[in-house]
Amino acid sequence: MSHARDKVDRINKAMDEQKKTIDQFVLKKARPALGGDAGSVEQMEHKAAFETYIRRGDDSGLRALEEKAFSTGTASDGGYLVPNETDTEIGRRLSAVSPVRALATVRQVSGHVLKKPFALAGLSTGWVSETGARTETTTPALAELTFETMELYAMPAATQGLLDDAAVDIESWIASEVDIVFAEQEGAAFVSGNGTNRPKGFLGYTNVENGSWSWGNIGYLATGVAGGFAASGPGDILIDAAYALKAGHRQNAHYVMNRTTQAAIRKFKDDNGNYLWQPPSAVGQPATLMGFPVAEAEDMPDIATNAFPIAVGDFRAGYLVVDRMGVRVLRDPYSAKPYVLFYTTKRVGGGVQNFEAIKLVKFGVS
């Protein structure tokens, strides 16, 4: 039996590695052409001027473009907008790396704050006879949600020798240096951020037992065991959490957990000995748990007493990511000689927009 289990584990590991490799090729092939109409004269001029600024610090070309277009592309604290090609590349890589960003609704704004109205209840109505009196019905209840964009920065450094090397693709280098650190910071904030100088994650709100749920809070269901699953029917809590969602949200639901929690759940079986966790049915498709896709987010907490390691919900409806348009780069050849620093910033916000679309599993007694 032990030999058979080891063999199954090796097969599962090999399948996971193969899927990861194939998915990377699929994502790369599916990535759209950078910058849209890259052949336009304006795009080519912008790209050439930006590369001259990055390599030699000569911003005359960028200034000329701004004067030509009457642009306000220069920030009050200095720096220039990166060309569309670099901006698009960074955005695509974030979508591939950050699972919450890929699952959530993403909005682009030109200002610092996005205000979103939300209808808590619709118009009241009722049945009436043909000649009966019609009484005035109540108006819808609206709530206003505010999503502020916070500044996210990275500051890669390069030697002047690297910048002088004509064989180096400077834009791709900036994107590759910045995308991972941006994705790591975003991923953590979208899950557990406290909303202070960063987005507010779905674990950063007040969590209440689902039977006492109210708007503004996130409902949870408890396993009944401190730091573990129930001894009998451990997978039942996963079903209960999914069906705590209304039908409209449940149809689009994903389970979100980290790899250690997923490893524990992968061992669960039903009464017929079948695993509850199922491998992807096709290339590019996610693994499923009782028919619902599983998204692996390393920023979710591990299984521990009173922790919330599992979330399930319709994140497209439940969570909103707000991007302010534009990624800015400020070249600094003075602060860290002989290195040239590239102070790269973007503004991003996030928060829950529908509090009934996400449920949590708490590893506690109640």
C-alpha positions in Angstrom: 0.0 0.0 0.0 2.9 2.4 0.9 4.6 1.6 -2.4 1.3 2.3 -4.3 0.9 5.6 -2.5 4.5 6.7 -3.3 3.9 5.8 -6.9 0.7 7.9 -7.0 2.6 10.8 -5.4 5.4 10.6 -8.0 2.8 10.6 -10.8 1.0 13.6 -9.3 4.2 15.5 -9.0 5.2 14.7 -12.6 1.8 15.8 -13.8 2.1 19.1 -11.9 5.5 19.9 -13.3 4.3 19.0 -16.9 1.2 21.2 -16.5 3.3 24.1 -15.2 5.6 23.9 -18.2 2.8 23.7 -20.7 0.9 26.5 -19.1 3.9 28.8 -19.4 4.1 28.1 -23.1 0.3 28.6 -23.5 0.5 32.0 -21.6 3.4 33.2 -23.7 1.7 32.3 -26.9 -1.6 33.8 -25.8 0.0 37.1 -24.8 -1.1 39.9 -27.1 1.3 42.0 -29.1 2.8 44.7 -26.9 1.5 48.2 -27.2 -1.2 47.7 -29.8 -0.4 49.7 -32.9 3.4 49.5 -32.3 4.1 50.6 -35.9 2.6 54.1 -35.5 5.0 57.1 -35.9 4.1 58.4 -32.4 4.8 55.0 -30.8 8.1 54.7 -32.5 9.2 58.2 -31.5 8.1 57.6 -27.9 10.0 54.4 -27.7 13.2 55.8 -29.2 13.1 58.9 -26.9 12.4 56.7 -23.8 15.3 54.4 -24.6 17.6 57.4 -25.0 16.5 58.7 -21.6 17.1 55.3 -20.0 20.5 54.8 -21.5 22.0 58.3 -21.4 19.7 60.4 -19.3 18.9 62.7 -22.3 15.3 63.7 -21.8 15.2 66.2 -24.7 13.4 63.8 -27.0 10.6 63.2 -24.3 10.3 66.9 -23.7 9.9 67.6 -27.4 7.2 64.9 -27.7 5.3 66.5 -24.7 5.5 69.9 -26.2 4.4 68.6 -29.6 1.3 66.8 -28.1 0.6 69.4 -25.4 1.0 66.5 -23.0 1.0 66.5 -19.2 3.0 63.3 -19.0 5.6 64.6 -16.5 4.7 64.0 -12.9 5.0 66.8 -10.3 8.0 65.0 -8.7 9.7 64.2 -12.1 9.8 61.1 -14.2 8.2 60.1 -17.5 5.5 57.7 -18.6 7.0 54.5 -20.0 6.1 53.7 -23.6 2.9 51.6 -24.1 5.0 48.5 -24.9 6.6 48.4 -21.4 3.4 49.3 -19.6 1.5 46.5 -21.3 4.2 44.0 -20.6 4.2 44.7 -16.9 0.4 44.4 -16.8 0.3 41.0 -18.5 3.0 39.5 -16.3 1.1 40.7 -13.1 -2.0 38.9 -14.3 -0.1 35.7 -14.8 1.7 35.9 -11.4 -0.9 37.3 -9.1 -3.9 34.9 -8.9 -6.2 37.4 -7.1 -5.6 40.0 -9.9 -6.4 37.4 -12.5 -9.7 36.4 -10.7 -10.9 39.9 -9.7 -12.5 42.7 -11.6 -9.8 45.2 -12.7 -10.7 48.9 -13.4 -8.4 51.6 -14.8 -8.8 55.1 -13.5 -7.2 58.4 -14.3 -7.5 59.9 -10.8 -6.5 58.7 -7.3 -9.8 57.4 -6.1 -12.6 55.3 -7.6 -16.0 55.7 -6.0 -18.5 52.9 -6.7 -22.2 52.9 -5.8 -23.6 49.5 -4.8 -27.3 48.6 -4.5 -27.9 46.8 -1.2 -31.6 46.2 -2.0 -33.7 46.8 -5.1 -37.1 48.4 -5.5 -39.8 47.0 -3.4 -42.8 45.6 -5.2 -46.0 43.7 -4.5 -49.1 42.1 -6.0 -52.3 44.2 -6.3 -55.8 43.7 -7.7 -56.9 45.5 -10.9 -58.8 48.2 -8.9 -56.8 48.1 -5.7 -54.9 51.1 -4.4 -51.2 51.4 -5.2 -49.1 52.5 -2.3 -45.7 54.1 -2.8 -42.9 51.6 -2.7 -39.5 52.2 -1.1 -36.5 53.4 -3.1 -33.4 51.2 -3.5 -30.8 51.3 -0.7 -27.4 52.4 -2.1 -24.0 52.3 -0.5 -20.9 54.1 -1.7 -17.7 52.2 -1.7 -14.4 54.1 -2.0 -11.2 52.6 -3.5 -8.1 54.7 -3.2 -5.0 53.9 -5.3 -1.8 53.6 -3.3 1.7 54.0 -4.7 3.8 50.9 -5.3 7.4 51.4 -6.2 10.6 49.5 -7.2 14.1 50.8 -7.8 16.3 48.5 -9.8 19.9 49.5 -10.4 22.1 49.1 -13.5 25.7 49.9 -14.3 26.4 52.3 -17.1 28.2 49.5 -18.9 24.9 47.6 -19.1 23.1 50.6 -20.4 25.8 51.2 -23.0 25.4 47.7 -24.3 23.3 48.0 -27.4 22.4 44.3 -27.3 20.4 44.8 -24.1 16.7 45.3 -24.5 16.3 48.0 -21.8 12.4 48.0 -21.8 12.3 44.2 -21.3 15.0 44.5 -18.6 12.9 47.1 -16.7 9.8 44.9 -17.0 11.6 41.7 -15.8 13.1 43.6 -12.8 9.9 45.2 -11.7 7.1 42.7 -12.5 8.1 40.1 -9.9 8.4 42.5 -7.0 5.2 44.3 -8.0 3.4 41.0 -8.2 4.6 39.8 -4.8 3.6 43.1 -3.1 0.2 43.1 -4.8 -0.5 39.5 -4.1 0.1 39.9 -0.4 -2.0 43.1 -0.3 -5.0 41.7 -2.2 -5.2 38.9 0.3 -4.3 40.4 3.7 -3.6 44.1 3.2 -4.9 46.4 5.9 -5.7 49.3 3.6 -3.0 51.6 5.1 -0.7 52.8 2.3 -1.7 49.6 0.4 -4.9 47.9 -0.9 -7.2 46.2 1.5 -7.3 42.4 1.2 -10.3 40.3 1.6 -8.9 38.9 4.8 -8.4 42.4 6.1 -12.1 43.0 6.8 -14.0 42.0 9.9 -14.8 38.3 9.7 -18.1 37.0 11.3 -19.8 33.6 11.6 -21.8 33.2 8.5 -25.1 32.9 10.4 -24.5 36.4 11.7 -23.3 37.9 8.4 -24.1 41.5 7.6 -23.0 43.9 4.9 -19.4 45.2 5.4 -18.2 41.9 6.9 -16.9 38.6 5.4 -18.8 35.5 6.5 -16.9 32.3 7.6 -17.7 28.7 8.5 -15.7 26.9 11.2 -14.3 23.4 10.9 -15.1 22.7 14.5 -11.5 21.8 15.3 -8.8 24.1 16.4 -6.1 24.1 13.7 -7.5 21.2 11.7 -10.3 19.5 9.8 -13.0 17.4 11.5 -12.0 13.8 12.0 -15.1 12.5 10.4 -16.0 13.9 6.9 -13.2 16.5 6.8 -14.3 17.6 3.3 -17.8 18.5 4.4 -16.8 22.0 5.5 -15.6 22.7 1.9 -19.1 21.8 0.6 -20.8 23.9 3.3 -18.6 26.9 2.5 -19.3 26.7 -1.3 -23.1 26.4 -0.7 -23.0 29.3 1.7 -22.8 31.3 -1.5 -25.9 32.3 -3.4 -26.4 30.4 -6.6 -25.3 33.3 -8.9 -22.0 33.6 -7.1 -21.5 29.8 -6.6 -21.6 29.3 -10.4 -18.5 31.4 -10.8 -16.8 30.4 -7.6 -13.1 29.5 -7.1 -11.4 28.0 -4.0 -8.3 30.0 -3.0 -5.6 28.5 -0.8 -1.8 28.1 -0.7 0.1 25.0 -1.7 0.4 23.5 1.8 -3.4 23.6 2.4 -4.0 22.2 -1.1 -1.6 19.4 -0.3 -3.6 18.4 2.7 -6.9 18.6 0.8 -5.6 16.5 -2.1 -5.5 13.5 0.2 -9.3 13.6 1.0 -11.4 10.9 -0.5 -15.1 10.3 -0.8 -16.9 7.2 0.4 -16.0 5.4 -2.8 -12.3 6.0 -2.4 -12.2 8.7 -5.1 -10.1 11.8 -4.5 -12.1 15.1 -4.0 -9.3 17.0 -5.7 -9.2 16.4 -9.5 -6.3 17.3 -11.8 -6.8 19.7 -14.7 -9.0 18.2 -17.4 -7.1 20.0 -20.2 -4.0 22.1 -20.8 -4.4 25.5 -19.4 -7.4 24.5 -17.2 -7.2 24.7 -13.3 -7.4 21.8 -11.0 -10.9 21.3 -9.4 -12.2 20.6 -6.0 -15.7 19.1 -6.0 -16.3 20.7 -9.4 -15.0 24.2 -8.5 -11.7 25.6 -9.8 -8.8 25.9 -7.4 -6.5 28.9 -7.5 -3.2 28.6 -5.6 -2.3 31.8 -3.8 0.9 31.6 -1.7 -0.1 34.6 0.4 -3.0 32.7 2.0 -2.1 31.7 5.5 -1.2 28.1 6.5 -3.5 25.9 8.5 -3.3 27.0 12.1 -5.6 27.6 15.1 -8.3 30.2 14.2 -6.6 30.9 10.9 -8.5 31.4 7.6 -6.5 29.4 5.1 -9.3 28.8 2.6 -11.5 31.2 0.7 -14.2 30.4 -1.7 -16.2 32.8 -3.8 -17.0 34.7 -7.0 -13.9 37.0 -6.9 -14.9 38.7 -10.2 -18.0 40.0 -8.4 -16.5 40.2 -4.9 -13.1 41.9 -5.3 -12.1 45.0 -7.2 -8.6 46.0 -8.3 -8.1 49.6 -9.3 -5.1 50.6 -11.5 -4.2 54.2 -12.2 -3.2 54.4 -15.8 0.6 54.7 -16.4 3.8 53.4 -14.9 6.4 56.0 -14.3 10.2 55.8 -14.4 12.6 58.4 -13.0 16.3 57.9 -13.9 18.7 58.7 -11.0 22.5 58.5 -11.9 23.6 60.3 -8.8 22.4 58.6 -5.6 24.2 55.3 -5.9 27.3 55.9 -8.1 28.5 54.0 -10.2 25.0 52.5 -10.5 22.1 54.2 -12.3 18.8 53.8 -10.3 15.4 53.6 -12.0 12.7 54.7 -9.6 9.6 53.0 -11.0 6.2 53.7 -9.6 2.6 52.7 -10.2 -0.6 53.4 -8.3 -2.9 50.5 -7.5 -5.8 50.0 -5.0 -8.1 47.2 -4.2 -10.9 46.1 -1.9 -14.1 44.0 -1.5 -16.9 45.4 -3.6 -19.5 42.7 -2.8 -19.3 41.3 0.7 -21.7 38.4 0.1 -19.6 37.0 -2.8 -16.7 35.6 -0.7 -16.8 33.1 2.2 -14.0 31.8 4.4 -13.2 28.6 6.2 -11.9 29.1 9.8 -9.8 26.4 11.4 -11.3 26.8 14.8 -14.0 25.5 17.1 -16.4 28.4 16.3 
